Amino acid sequence: MTGAAPLLARTVPLGPAFDLLANYQPDAGFFFERRGNGVSAVGTARGVAVAGGPGRIGRLAGGVREAFAAIRGSEWAGQPPPVAVGVIPFDELEPAMLVIPERAVGRGEDRGAWELDVWPEGLAPLHKPRERWAGRAVPFEAFEEIQLRPDPVPRTYGAAVAAVRKRIRDGDLRKVVLARSLVVDAGRELDPKQLLWRLRAVDPDCYAFAAPTFVDRGGDLLRKGTLVGASPELLVARRGRDVRSNPLAGSAPRSGDPGEDRANADFLLGSTKNREEHAVVVEAVAAALHPFCDTLSYDPEPVLLGTANVWHLSTRFRGVLGEPAPSALDLVGALHPTPAVCGTPRELARQAIIELEPFVRGAYAGPVGWVDANGDGEWGLALRCAELAGSRARLFAGAGIVADSDPDEELDETERKFRAFLDSLRWG
């Protein structure tokens, strides 16, 4: 931050009915919301970037703290402080960047909506009028098969699942999360804001998010696209000394028939395979959070969490952090990647992913969210998502593989996730 112009900040309250999506601009914006609470941001007052490698998120947290320390503004004393926002690529070898936006609007469970402007000393704050906006009334036509290209093809993915299952049974691994992607040629310019509108309407209990993605070109991070999704999974949230996490692993399809839906849920709760998949995640989250907490509690048995299309096994964590409390971003560094998106043992699972997935995950399955100057923040995992760039979208879907996984069933799980997202993408 040496030589960078000092930043000024100002916070003002907004009306109680303010819609965070009204502030979002796809070309220069960030969005993260659940049940009306979250952060929507525009522009870049300052970016904080770090190279890939061990300790990447810890170095990013240090850079963000340094950037926050350079912001002045008595107008936000006692009010919501400046925030840094973004999505962090899945793999630690990739560089990462968060931005302190020029304008952030947000809403919390215990306060109304607010707006915070940040600008370089000597310049005027951002004054761009917000558009009046409503989502599209009808969707586009369903995509035809010729517009869809699976990567990898189903047969290759099934073979990869079988290969991982063999390694697990041979004793090298306990779990690996294998992903597929689906490339869509939409034949039109895709609209991240319209897609966000649809995703949050379909499942408001998920974290609807949109964040710019970048590609490393000789040390320069260039804009690549926009990652848009709706994730059910809370990686970590911090408010003061209170910390929460809600890992998910193990799933079953929802059904429009109440009897069949209940049967699917009961099957999931009793499934040895799914409970094993879930247990390794709970163990890892508990081990990561315990060193930071004076107290930590979580559900003794997994509970059901239902989204619009999928039942999940869920375990809710709640703790009280010790002093000095780490920031939400420091906690992200301690947790990521959990076995919910990688596997265990972590490094062996990561190597299997690199070997068996024929594409680079990028921001898929990485942490997405925000942290503020007080260290508070909320971070989900970038799941149930697609990276949009012009008329093309790359969808992502994964499945947790354990010793009893069946390749056909895991393939069907990813297909169901694709179908659900393709339906929403028709609105984008």
C-alpha positions in Angstrom: 0.0 0.0 0.0 3.1 2.2 0.1 2.5 5.4 -1.9 -1.2 4.8 -2.4 -3.5 7.8 -1.8 -5.3 7.9 1.5 -8.9 6.9 1.4 -11.9 8.6 2.9 -15.1 6.9 3.9 -18.7 7.9 4.7 -21.7 5.8 5.9 -25.3 6.9 5.5 -28.6 4.9 6.3 -31.0 3.8 3.6 -34.7 3.1 3.7 -35.9 -0.2 5.1 -37.3 -1.4 1.8 -34.1 -0.9 -0.2 -33.3 -3.9 -2.4 -29.6 -4.8 -2.5 -29.9 -6.0 -6.1 -30.7 -2.5 -7.2 -27.1 -1.5 -6.4 -25.5 -4.4 -8.3 -23.8 -3.6 -11.7 -22.5 -6.7 -13.6 -19.6 -4.8 -15.2 -18.1 -3.6 -11.9 -20.0 -5.2 -9.1 -20.2 -7.8 -6.3 -23.3 -9.3 -4.7 -23.8 -11.6 -1.7 -27.2 -12.0 -0.1 -29.4 -14.4 1.9 -32.9 -13.6 2.9 -32.4 -9.9 2.1 -29.2 -9.6 4.3 -25.8 -9.2 2.8 -23.6 -6.8 0.8 -23.9 -5.4 -2.8 -20.9 -3.4 -4.0 -19.8 -1.3 -7.0 -16.4 -0.2 -8.2 -12.9 -0.5 -6.8 -11.5 2.0 -4.4 -8.6 -0.3 -3.7 -7.7 -3.8 -4.7 -5.6 -6.2 -2.5 -4.0 -9.0 -4.5 -1.6 -11.8 -3.4 0.3 -14.4 -5.3 -0.6 -18.1 -5.0 1.2 -20.4 -2.6 1.1 -21.6 1.0 -0.5 -19.2 3.4 -2.2 -17.3 0.5 -5.4 -16.4 2.4 -3.5 -15.4 5.5 -1.4 -13.0 3.4 -4.5 -11.7 1.8 -6.0 -11.0 5.3 -2.9 -9.1 6.2 -3.1 -7.0 3.1 -6.8 -6.2 3.7 -6.0 -5.1 7.3 -3.3 -2.8 6.0 -5.7 -1.3 3.4 -8.4 -0.8 6.0 -5.9 1.0 8.3 -5.4 3.6 5.6 -9.1 4.6 5.5 -10.2 7.8 7.4 -13.7 9.0 8.0 -15.4 10.0 11.2 -18.7 9.8 9.4 -18.7 6.0 9.8 -17.5 5.9 13.5 -20.0 3.7 15.3 -21.6 2.8 11.9 -21.0 -0.2 9.6 -17.3 0.0 8.7 -15.7 -0.4 5.2 -15.7 -3.9 3.7 -13.6 -5.9 1.3 -15.4 -8.3 -1.0 -14.8 -11.0 -3.6 -14.3 -14.7 -4.4 -11.1 -16.6 -3.7 -10.0 -19.3 -6.2 -10.3 -22.8 -5.0 -6.6 -23.8 -5.3 -4.0 -22.2 -3.1 -1.6 -22.0 -6.0 -3.8 -19.5 -7.8 -3.5 -15.8 -7.0 -6.3 -14.1 -5.1 -7.7 -10.6 -5.0 -10.3 -8.8 -2.9 -11.5 -5.2 -3.4 -12.6 -2.4 -1.1 -15.5 -1.1 -3.2 -16.2 2.5 -4.0 -19.8 2.0 -2.9 -21.1 -0.8 -0.8 -24.7 -1.2 0.4 -25.7 -3.7 2.9 -28.2 -5.0 5.4 -27.7 -7.0 8.6 -30.1 -9.0 10.7 -29.9 -6.4 13.5 -29.7 -3.2 11.5 -31.4 -1.6 8.5 -29.9 -1.0 5.1 -26.8 1.3 4.9 -24.6 2.7 2.2 -20.8 3.3 2.5 -18.8 5.2 0.0 -15.0 5.1 -0.1 -12.9 7.4 -2.3 -9.3 8.7 -2.6 -8.5 11.9 -0.7 -8.8 14.9 -3.0 -11.5 13.3 -5.2 -15.3 13.3 -5.0 -17.2 10.1 -3.9 -19.0 8.0 -6.5 -22.3 9.5 -7.5 -23.8 7.2 -10.1 -27.6 7.0 -10.0 -29.2 3.6 -9.5 -31.5 2.3 -12.2 -35.0 1.3 -11.5 -35.0 -2.4 -12.2 -37.2 -5.5 -12.2 -36.5 -9.0 -13.2 -37.6 -10.4 -16.6 -41.2 -11.6 -16.7 -40.6 -14.7 -18.8 -37.7 -17.0 -19.5 -35.9 -17.7 -22.8 -36.5 -21.0 -24.5 -34.9 -24.1 -23.1 -31.3 -24.8 -24.3 -31.0 -27.4 -27.0 -28.5 -30.3 -26.7 -26.3 -28.8 -29.5 -25.7 -25.8 -27.2 -24.4 -28.0 -24.4 -20.9 -29.5 -24.1 -20.1 -31.6 -21.0 -16.5 -31.4 -19.7 -15.7 -34.2 -19.0 -18.1 -36.4 -20.9 -20.3 -38.7 -18.6 -18.2 -41.8 -19.4 -15.0 -40.1 -18.4 -16.5 -38.8 -15.2 -17.8 -42.2 -14.2 -14.3 -43.7 -14.8 -12.8 -41.0 -12.6 -15.3 -41.8 -9.8 -14.4 -45.5 -10.1 -10.7 -44.7 -9.9 -11.1 -42.6 -6.8 -13.2 -45.3 -5.2 -10.4 -47.8 -5.8 -7.9 -45.5 -4.2 -10.1 -45.1 -1.2 -10.6 -48.8 -0.8 -6.8 -49.3 -1.1 -6.4 -47.0 1.9 -4.8 -43.9 0.5 -7.8 -41.6 0.8 -11.1 -41.3 2.7 -13.0 -38.8 0.5 -12.5 -36.9 -2.7 -14.9 -34.3 -4.2 -14.9 -34.7 -8.0 -16.5 -32.0 -10.2 -17.8 -31.8 -13.7 -18.5 -28.8 -15.9 -21.0 -28.1 -18.6 -20.2 -25.4 -21.2 -23.3 -23.6 -22.6 -23.3 -21.6 -25.8 -26.4 -19.5 -25.1 -26.5 -17.7 -28.5 -27.2 -14.4 -26.6 -25.4 -12.1 -24.2 -26.0 -13.6 -20.7 -27.1 -11.2 -18.0 -25.7 -11.9 -14.5 -28.2 -9.6 -12.8 -31.2 -11.3 -14.3 -29.8 -14.7 -13.3 -29.2 -13.5 -9.7 -32.8 -12.3 -9.6 -34.0 -15.7 -10.6 -31.7 -17.7 -8.3 -32.7 -15.8 -5.2 -36.4 -16.1 -6.1 -36.1 -19.9 -6.5 -34.3 -20.4 -3.2 -34.0 -17.4 -0.8 -32.4 -19.6 1.9 -29.3 -19.9 -0.3 -26.5 -17.4 -0.6 -27.1 -15.7 -4.0 -23.8 -14.3 -5.2 -22.0 -12.7 -8.1 -18.3 -11.8 -8.2 -15.8 -11.0 -11.0 -13.3 -13.7 -11.8 -9.7 -13.1 -13.0 -7.0 -14.9 -15.0 -3.3 -14.5 -14.3 -1.4 -13.1 -17.3 2.3 -12.8 -16.3 1.5 -11.5 -12.8 -1.4 -9.2 -13.9 -4.9 -10.2 -13.0 -7.2 -9.6 -15.9 -11.0 -9.8 -15.8 -12.2 -13.1 -17.1 -15.9 -13.3 -16.4 -18.6 -13.3 -13.6 -19.2 -16.2 -11.3 -23.0 -16.3 -10.4 -24.6 -18.8 -8.2 -26.8 -19.7 -5.2 -25.0 -21.8 -2.6 -26.6 -23.4 0.5 -23.3 -23.7 2.4 -22.0 -21.3 5.0 -18.2 -21.7 5.4 -17.9 -19.2 8.3 -19.5 -16.1 9.7 -18.1 -13.9 12.5 -19.7 -11.2 14.5 -17.6 -9.9 17.3 -16.5 -13.1 19.2 -19.5 -15.1 17.9 -18.6 -17.6 15.1 -20.8 -19.9 13.0 -20.3 -22.5 10.3 -22.7 -24.8 8.6 -21.0 -27.5 6.5 -23.1 -29.7 4.2 -22.2 -33.0 2.7 -24.4 -35.9 1.5 -27.5 -35.3 -0.6 -30.7 -36.7 -2.0 -33.1 -35.3 -4.6 -36.3 -33.4 -3.7 -39.6 -34.5 -5.1 -42.9 -32.7 -5.8 -44.7 -35.7 -4.3 -44.8 -35.2 -0.5 -44.5 -39.0 0.2 -41.6 -39.5 -2.1 -39.9 -36.4 -0.8 -40.2 -37.6 2.8 -38.9 -41.0 1.7 -35.9 -39.4 0.1 -35.1 -37.4 3.2 -35.4 -40.5 5.5 -33.2 -42.5 3.1 -30.5 -39.7 3.3 -30.6 -39.6 7.1 -30.1 -43.4 7.3 -27.6 -43.7 4.5 -24.2 -45.1 5.7 -22.5 -43.8 2.6 -23.8 -40.2 3.0 -23.2 -40.1 6.7 -19.6 -41.1 6.1 -19.2 -38.4 3.5 -20.6 -35.9 6.0 -18.6 -37.1 9.0 -15.3 -36.3 7.5 -16.4 -32.7 6.9 -17.6 -32.3 10.4 -14.4 -33.6 11.8 -12.3 -31.2 9.7 -14.4 -28.1 10.6 -14.2 -29.0 14.3 -10.5 -29.4 14.2 -10.0 -26.1 12.3 -12.2 -24.0 14.6 -11.3 -25.5 18.0 -7.9 -23.7 18.3 -9.6 -20.3 17.9 -12.5 -20.8 20.3 -13.1 -20.6 24.0 -16.2 -22.7 23.4 -17.5 -24.6 20.4 -20.6 -26.6 20.0 -22.3 -28.4 17.1 -25.1 -30.8 16.4 -24.3 -34.3 17.7 -26.0 -35.9 14.7 -26.5 -34.5 11.2 -29.8 -32.8 10.5 -31.7 -32.3 7.3 -31.5 -29.1 5.3 -33.7 -28.7 2.3 -33.1 -26.5 -0.7 -35.4 -26.1 -3.7 -34.0 -29.2 -5.4 -31.8 -31.1 -2.9 -31.9 -32.5 0.6 -28.6 -32.1 2.4 -27.1 -33.5 5.6 -26.2 -30.5 7.7 -24.3 -29.8 10.9 -24.5 -26.4 12.6 -21.5 -25.0 14.5 -21.5 -22.2 16.9 -18.6 -20.9 19.0 -17.2 -18.1 21.0 -13.8 -16.9 19.8 -10.9 -16.4 22.2 -9.1 -13.0 22.4 -7.7 -11.6 20.3 -10.4 -12.9 17.9 -9.2 -13.7 14.4 -11.0 -11.9 11.5 -13.6 -13.7 9.4 -11.0 -13.9 6.6 -8.4 -15.4 8.9 -10.9 -18.1 9.8 -11.5 -18.7 6.0 -7.8 -19.4 5.7 -7.9 -21.9 8.5 -10.9 -23.8 7.1 -10.5 -23.7 3.3 -10.6 -26.1 1.6 -12.8 -28.3 3.8 -13.6 -31.9 2.8 -17.0 -30.6 1.5 -15.2 -29.2 -1.6 -11.9 -31.0 -1.6 -11.6 -34.3 0.4 -9.4 -35.9 3.0 -6.5 -36.2 3.5 -6.5 -32.7 2.0 -3.3 -32.8 0.0 -3.9 -36.3 -1.5 -7.4 -35.3 -2.4 -6.2 -32.1 -4.0 -3.7 -34.0 -6.1 -6.5 -36.4 -7.2 -8.6 -33.5 -8.3 -5.8 -32.0 -10.3 -5.2 -35.4 -12.0 -8.8 -36.4 -12.7 -10.6 -33.1 -13.4 -9.8 -32.0 -17.0 -10.5 -28.3 -16.3 -9.3 -25.7 -13.9 -11.8 -25.0 -11.2 -10.8 -21.3 -10.8 -13.2 -19.7 -8.4 -15.6 -22.7 -8.3 -15.7 -24.2 -4.8 -13.7 -21.3 -3.4 -14.8 -18.9 -0.6 -17.1 -16.1 -1.6 -18.1 -13.3 0.7 -17.0 -10.2 2.7 -15.0 -9.0 5.7 -15.2 -5.6 7.3 -12.7 -3.4 9.1 -13.8 -4.8 12.5 -13.0 -8.3 11.3 -16.6 -9.3 11.0 -17.8 -11.0 7.9 -19.7 -13.8 6.2 -18.3 -16.4 3.7 -20.1 -19.1 1.7 -18.7 -21.6 -0.8 -19.1 -20.9 -4.5 -21.2 -23.9 -5.4 -24.3 -24.3 -7.6 -22.8 -21.7 -9.9 -21.6 -20.8 -13.4 -18.9 -18.5 -14.8 -20.5 -16.2 -17.4 -18.5 -14.5 -20.2 -20.4 -12.9 -23.0 -22.7 -15.6 -24.5 -21.0 -18.5 -22.9 -21.4 -20.1 -19.5 -19.4 -22.8 -17.7 -21.6 -24.6 -15.2 -20.0 -26.6 -12.3 -21.4 -29.5 -10.2 -19.6 -31.9 -7.9 -20.1 -35.0 -5.8 -18.4 -36.3 -2.8 -16.8 -39.7 -3.4 -16.3 -42.2 -0.6 -15.7 -46.0 -0.5 -19.3 -46.9 -1.1 -19.9 -44.4 -3.9 -21.6 -45.7 -7.1 -20.3 -44.1 -10.3 -23.8 -44.0 -11.9 -25.4 -42.5 -8.9 -22.7 -39.8 -8.6 -23.1 -39.0 -12.3 -26.8 -38.7 -11.8 -26.3 -36.3 -8.9 -24.2 -34.0 -11.0 -26.8 -34.2 -13.9 -29.6 -33.2 -11.5 -27.6 -30.2 -10.4 -26.9 -29.2 -14.0 -30.6 -29.5 -14.9 -31.7 -27.3 -12.0 -29.2 -24.6 -12.9 -29.9 -24.7 -16.6 -33.5 -23.9 -15.8 -32.5 -20.8 -13.9 -30.0 -19.8 -16.6 -32.9 -19.4 -19.1 -33.7 -16.2 -17.2 -30.1 -14.9 -17.5 
